[in-house]
């Protein structure tokens, strides 16, 4: 039997080079493993580059997602300067427009995940939040950081290739995965451990696992607005984020807030709208988002939903500047924030099913690879 070529043999193969795949490649390579990464596309173009680039800690689900977010934030902070990835701004301001939202923020700040956070009111509320009394209070968290996703992912990949020795195989789809082997159109690749990180592709590999775990797809509207002439002190969210983020779920006042939101803003609730605003280095604002679910979400972006997002922007930050770009995001969504599962001998399927890949992938990778015995 002919010997397997050395350039096709690895300690670990990763299928998929979105942020989840790259995070596993980084953690494994830093542990001294020989790592190969393949993807059907020539570059990342899915959920990992269509998001805010906002590494969110405060409000993540307790305990595991919150723990992974804190760890991922630390790894981003360490790796970003080495990879030439700018950290554009830090922190989070969660603005409360309703008394119930203010109460939720107070309850959260007093809990275990509120460490380091502060409640701001009156003159302490930072500009450019509206100063006309529309904002009752805000929670300031110092824990977050923000990168530009569409620039950060290629730079992270270059860093992994040049500094960590990771081999990349772009444009090579995984046609089949079996013990010790991944079949591709250009021939097989080999490793005793194989991680499948398919992002929003729920059909090509292990669709039965995704179906059993009730995973579907979530489509979201994203907007880029022109430079407003002011600078954000941190990322901004508002009342609707308290309803959507799992870290606030145990706050006693949350059911009252949800009831009021449903009564006052039913269209926003029906379309899964909540406000996130982050700023880019050129001053432009990335704003979103909405949530629509289905096995095959349609590719369209109705203007009515975009208007709902911009109305929410106006309620917190005042009149929005012009829209200069629009796009659709897509990510897998399920009952858990993330999961991994044995898909065969030496094969694991890994998926972030909550839209928190940028926020949690590095911490998740440490959990997966440590549990597998692949790293100390």
C-alpha positions as CSV (number, residue, x, y, z in Angstrom):
1,X,0.0,0.0,0.0
2,X,1.3,3.5,-0.9
3,X,2.4,5.7,2.0
4,X,0.0,8.6,2.8
5,X,1.7,11.8,1.7
6,X,3.0,13.9,4.6
7,X,1.2,17.0,3.5
8,X,-2.1,15.3,3.8
9,X,-1.5,14.0,7.4
10,X,-2.4,16.0,10.5
11,X,-3.1,15.6,14.2
12,X,-6.4,17.4,13.8
13,X,-8.5,18.3,10.8
14,X,-11.1,21.0,11.0
15,X,-13.9,21.2,8.5
16,X,-15.0,24.9,8.2
17,X,-13.1,28.1,8.6
18,X,-15.6,30.4,10.1
19,X,-14.8,31.7,13.6
20,X,-15.7,28.4,15.3
21,X,-13.3,26.4,13.0
22,X,-10.6,29.0,13.3
23,X,-10.9,29.1,17.1
24,X,-10.4,25.3,17.3
25,X,-7.4,25.6,15.0
26,X,-5.8,28.2,17.1
27,X,-6.3,26.4,20.4
28,X,-5.0,23.1,18.9
29,X,-2.0,24.7,17.2
30,X,-1.0,26.5,20.3
31,X,-1.0,23.2,22.1
32,X,1.5,21.9,19.5
33,X,-0.8,19.9,17.2
34,X,-0.4,19.8,13.5
35,X,-3.6,21.3,12.2
36,X,-5.3,21.4,8.8
37,X,-8.4,23.4,8.0
38,X,-10.6,22.9,4.9
39,X,-13.7,24.7,3.6
40,X,-15.9,24.4,0.5
41,X,-15.5,28.2,0.0
42,X,-12.4,30.1,-0.8
43,X,-12.9,32.5,2.1
44,X,-15.3,32.9,5.1
45,X,-18.5,34.4,3.9
46,X,-21.2,33.2,6.4
47,X,-22.2,34.1,9.9
48,X,-18.7,34.9,11.0
49,X,-18.2,38.0,8.7
50,X,-21.9,39.1,8.6
51,X,-22.1,40.0,12.3
52,X,-21.2,42.9,14.5
53,X,-17.8,41.7,15.5
54,X,-19.0,42.4,19.0
55,X,-17.6,40.1,21.6
56,X,-20.5,40.2,24.1
57,X,-19.9,39.1,27.7
58,X,-22.6,40.8,29.7
59,X,-26.0,39.1,29.2
60,X,-24.7,35.8,28.0
61,X,-26.3,32.7,29.4
62,X,-25.1,31.6,32.8
63,X,-22.9,29.7,33.5
64,X,-21.2,28.2,30.4
65,X,-21.9,30.7,27.7
66,X,-20.9,33.6,30.0
67,X,-17.7,31.8,31.1
68,X,-16.8,31.0,27.5
69,X,-17.5,34.6,26.5
70,X,-15.1,35.9,29.2
71,X,-12.4,33.5,28.1
72,X,-13.0,34.4,24.4
73,X,-12.7,38.1,25.2
74,X,-9.4,37.5,26.8
75,X,-8.1,35.5,23.9
76,X,-9.3,38.1,21.4
77,X,-7.5,40.7,23.4
78,X,-4.3,38.7,23.3
79,X,-4.4,37.6,19.7
80,X,-5.7,40.8,18.1
81,X,-2.5,42.8,18.3
82,X,-0.4,39.9,17.2
83,X,-2.6,39.3,14.1
84,X,-2.9,43.0,13.3
85,X,-6.6,43.1,14.2
86,X,-7.7,46.5,15.6
87,X,-9.9,46.5,18.7
88,X,-12.1,49.4,17.7
89,X,-13.9,50.0,20.9
90,X,-14.6,48.4,24.3
91,X,-17.6,48.0,26.6
92,X,-21.4,48.0,26.5
93,X,-24.0,50.5,27.3
94,X,-27.5,48.9,27.8
95,X,-30.0,51.7,27.7
96,X,-33.3,51.4,29.5
97,X,-36.3,53.4,28.3
98,X,-38.9,51.8,30.6
99,X,-39.2,51.5,34.3
100,X,-39.3,47.7,34.1
101,X,-36.1,47.7,32.0
102,X,-34.4,49.9,34.6
103,X,-35.5,47.4,37.3
104,X,-34.1,44.5,35.3
105,X,-30.8,46.3,35.0
106,X,-30.7,46.8,38.7
107,X,-31.5,43.2,39.4
108,X,-28.8,42.0,37.0
109,X,-26.1,44.4,38.4
110,X,-26.7,42.9,41.8
111,X,-26.2,39.3,40.6
112,X,-23.0,37.3,39.9
113,X,-22.7,38.5,36.3
114,X,-23.0,42.1,37.3
115,X,-19.5,42.3,38.6
116,X,-17.7,45.4,37.3
117,X,-21.0,46.9,35.8
118,X,-22.5,50.2,36.9
119,X,-25.9,51.8,36.6
120,X,-25.8,55.3,35.1
121,X,-28.5,57.9,35.3
122,X,-29.0,61.6,34.5
123,X,-25.8,63.5,33.8
124,X,-23.8,60.3,34.0
125,X,-25.5,58.9,30.9
126,X,-22.9,59.1,28.1
127,X,-23.4,60.9,24.9
128,X,-24.7,60.2,22.2
129,X,-27.6,58.6,24.1
130,X,-30.6,60.9,23.9
131,X,-30.4,63.6,26.6
132,X,-34.1,64.5,26.5
133,X,-35.2,62.1,29.3
134,X,-36.1,59.3,26.9
135,X,-33.4,57.1,28.6
136,X,-34.2,56.4,32.2
137,X,-30.9,54.6,33.0
138,X,-28.2,52.5,31.5
139,X,-26.0,49.6,32.5
140,X,-22.3,50.2,31.6
141,X,-20.3,47.0,31.3
142,X,-16.5,47.3,30.7
143,X,-16.1,43.6,29.6
144,X,-16.7,43.7,25.9
145,X,-14.6,44.5,22.8
146,X,-15.3,45.0,19.2
147,X,-13.4,44.0,16.0
148,X,-14.4,44.5,12.3
149,X,-15.5,40.9,11.4
150,X,-15.0,41.1,7.7
151,X,-11.4,42.2,8.3
152,X,-10.7,40.2,11.4
153,X,-11.4,36.8,10.0
154,X,-9.0,37.0,7.1
155,X,-6.3,38.4,9.4
156,X,-6.9,35.7,11.9
157,X,-6.6,33.1,9.2
158,X,-3.3,34.7,8.0
159,X,-2.0,34.7,11.5
160,X,-2.8,31.0,11.9
161,X,-1.1,30.1,8.7
162,X,2.1,32.2,9.1
163,X,2.6,32.2,12.9
164,X,1.0,28.9,14.0
165,X,1.7,26.6,11.0
166,X,-1.9,25.8,10.3
167,X,-2.5,24.4,6.8
168,X,-5.5,25.8,4.9
169,X,-7.3,24.0,2.1
170,X,-9.8,26.6,0.6
171,X,-12.3,25.5,-2.0
172,X,-12.2,21.9,-0.9
173,X,-15.5,20.6,0.3
174,X,-15.8,17.7,2.7
175,X,-17.6,15.2,0.5
176,X,-17.5,12.5,3.2
177,X,-16.1,12.2,6.7
178,X,-15.1,8.8,8.2
179,X,-12.7,7.6,10.8
180,X,-9.3,9.2,10.2
181,X,-10.2,10.6,6.8
182,X,-12.0,13.4,5.0
183,X,-12.8,12.9,1.3
184,X,-12.4,16.0,-0.9
185,X,-12.6,16.7,-4.6
186,X,-8.8,17.0,-4.6
187,X,-8.2,13.8,-2.7
188,X,-8.3,12.7,0.9
189,X,-6.9,14.4,4.0
190,X,-6.1,12.3,7.1
191,X,-6.1,12.8,10.9
192,X,-6.9,10.7,13.9
193,X,-9.2,13.6,15.1
194,X,-11.6,15.4,12.9
195,X,-13.8,18.4,14.0
196,X,-16.7,19.4,11.8
197,X,-17.7,23.0,12.3
198,X,-20.2,23.7,9.4
199,X,-21.7,27.0,10.5
200,X,-25.1,27.4,8.9
201,X,-24.8,24.4,6.6
202,X,-27.1,22.0,8.4
203,X,-27.6,19.7,5.4
204,X,-24.3,18.5,4.0
205,X,-22.9,16.6,7.0
206,X,-24.8,15.0,9.9
207,X,-28.2,16.5,9.2
208,X,-29.7,13.9,11.5
209,X,-27.9,15.3,14.5
210,X,-29.1,18.8,13.7
211,X,-32.6,17.6,13.3
212,X,-32.6,15.6,16.5
213,X,-31.3,18.7,18.3
214,X,-34.0,20.9,16.8
215,X,-31.6,23.2,15.1
216,X,-32.9,25.6,12.4
217,X,-31.6,28.7,10.7
218,X,-32.0,32.3,11.8
219,X,-32.0,35.1,9.3
220,X,-31.2,38.7,10.5
221,X,-31.3,42.1,8.9
222,X,-28.1,44.2,9.2
223,X,-27.4,47.8,8.2
224,X,-24.4,50.1,8.0
225,X,-25.1,53.8,8.5
226,X,-23.0,56.7,7.5
227,X,-20.7,58.4,10.0
228,X,-23.0,60.4,12.3
229,X,-20.3,62.9,13.3
230,X,-20.1,61.6,16.9
231,X,-18.3,58.6,18.5
232,X,-19.8,55.9,20.6
233,X,-18.1,55.3,24.0
234,X,-19.1,51.6,23.7
235,X,-21.5,49.3,21.9
236,X,-25.1,50.3,22.6
237,X,-28.2,48.0,23.2
238,X,-31.7,48.8,24.5
239,X,-34.7,47.3,26.3
240,X,-35.4,44.7,23.7
241,X,-32.0,43.2,24.2
242,X,-33.0,42.3,27.8
243,X,-35.8,40.2,26.4
244,X,-33.5,38.4,23.9
245,X,-30.3,37.7,25.9
246,X,-30.5,34.6,28.1
247,X,-28.3,36.1,30.8
248,X,-31.2,38.3,32.0
249,X,-33.7,35.4,32.1
250,X,-33.7,35.1,35.9
251,X,-34.3,38.7,36.7
252,X,-37.6,38.8,38.5
253,X,-38.9,41.9,36.6
254,X,-38.2,40.4,33.2
255,X,-41.8,39.0,32.7
256,X,-43.3,42.4,33.3
257,X,-40.9,44.0,30.8
258,X,-41.8,41.4,28.2
259,X,-45.5,42.0,28.7
260,X,-45.0,45.7,28.3
261,X,-42.9,45.3,25.2
262,X,-45.4,43.0,23.6
263,X,-48.2,45.5,24.3
264,X,-46.3,48.6,23.1
265,X,-44.1,47.3,20.3
266,X,-45.8,44.1,18.9
267,X,-44.3,44.5,15.4
268,X,-40.7,44.6,16.8
269,X,-41.4,41.5,19.0
270,X,-43.0,39.7,16.0
271,X,-39.9,40.3,13.9
272,X,-37.4,39.6,16.7
273,X,-36.0,43.1,16.5
274,X,-33.6,44.4,19.1
275,X,-31.0,47.1,19.0
276,X,-27.3,46.7,18.7
277,X,-25.1,49.6,17.5
278,X,-21.4,49.4,17.1
279,X,-19.0,51.8,15.4
280,X,-16.3,51.1,12.8
281,X,-12.9,52.8,12.4
282,X,-14.2,55.1,9.7
283,X,-17.0,56.3,11.9
284,X,-19.8,54.4,10.2
285,X,-22.2,52.4,12.4
286,X,-23.2,48.8,12.1
287,X,-26.8,48.5,13.3
288,X,-29.2,45.6,13.7
289,X,-31.0,43.4,14.0
290,X,-34.0,41.2,13.4
291,X,-34.7,37.4,13.7
292,X,-36.7,35.2,11.4
293,X,-36.5,31.4,11.7
294,X,-36.9,28.6,9.2
295,X,-35.1,25.6,7.6
296,X,-34.6,27.7,4.5
297,X,-35.1,31.4,5.3
298,X,-35.8,33.5,2.2
299,X,-33.0,35.8,1.0
300,X,-35.0,39.0,1.0
301,X,-34.7,42.1,3.2
302,X,-38.1,43.9,3.5
303,X,-37.8,47.6,4.0
304,X,-40.5,47.5,6.7
305,X,-38.3,45.4,9.0
306,X,-35.3,47.8,8.4
307,X,-37.6,50.7,9.4
308,X,-38.4,49.0,12.7
309,X,-34.7,48.7,13.5
310,X,-34.1,52.4,12.5
311,X,-37.1,53.5,14.7
312,X,-35.5,51.7,17.6
313,X,-32.2,53.5,16.9
314,X,-34.0,56.8,16.9
315,X,-35.6,56.1,20.3
316,X,-32.2,55.6,21.8
317,X,-29.7,57.7,19.8
318,X,-31.8,60.2,17.9
319,X,-32.3,60.5,14.1
320,X,-30.3,57.9,12.2
321,X,-27.8,58.9,9.5
322,X,-28.3,57.5,6.0
323,X,-28.1,53.8,5.3
324,X,-25.1,53.0,3.1
325,X,-25.1,49.2,3.1
326,X,-27.6,46.3,3.9
327,X,-27.0,42.6,4.2
328,X,-28.6,39.4,5.5
329,X,-26.9,37.4,8.3
330,X,-27.6,33.7,8.8
331,X,-26.7,31.4,11.7
332,X,-27.9,28.1,13.2
333,X,-30.3,28.4,16.1
334,X,-31.4,25.8,18.6
335,X,-32.5,25.3,22.2
336,X,-28.9,25.3,23.4
337,X,-26.3,28.0,23.0
338,X,-23.8,25.5,21.6
339,X,-23.2,21.8,21.5
340,X,-20.7,19.2,20.5
341,X,-21.4,15.6,19.8
342,X,-19.5,12.4,18.7
343,X,-20.4,11.9,15.1
344,X,-18.3,8.8,14.6
345,X,-14.9,7.3,15.7
346,X,-12.5,10.2,16.2
347,X,-15.1,12.7,14.7
348,X,-16.9,15.5,16.6
349,X,-19.6,17.9,15.3
350,X,-19.4,21.4,16.9
351,X,-22.0,24.1,16.5
352,X,-22.8,27.4,18.1
353,X,-26.6,27.6,17.9
354,X,-27.2,31.1,19.4
355,X,-25.5,33.6,17.2
356,X,-22.7,33.9,19.8
357,X,-19.8,32.5,17.7
358,X,-17.6,35.6,17.8
359,X,-18.3,36.0,21.5
360,X,-17.7,32.4,22.6
361,X,-15.8,30.3,20.0
362,X,-12.4,30.5,21.7
363,X,-13.7,29.4,25.1
364,X,-15.8,26.7,23.4
365,X,-12.8,25.4,21.6
366,X,-10.9,25.0,24.8
367,X,-13.8,23.1,26.3
368,X,-14.2,20.8,23.3
369,X,-10.5,20.0,22.8
370,X,-9.9,19.5,26.6
371,X,-12.9,17.2,26.9
372,X,-11.6,15.2,24.0
373,X,-8.1,14.9,25.5
374,X,-6.6,16.7,22.5
375,X,-5.1,19.4,24.7
376,X,-4.0,19.5,28.3
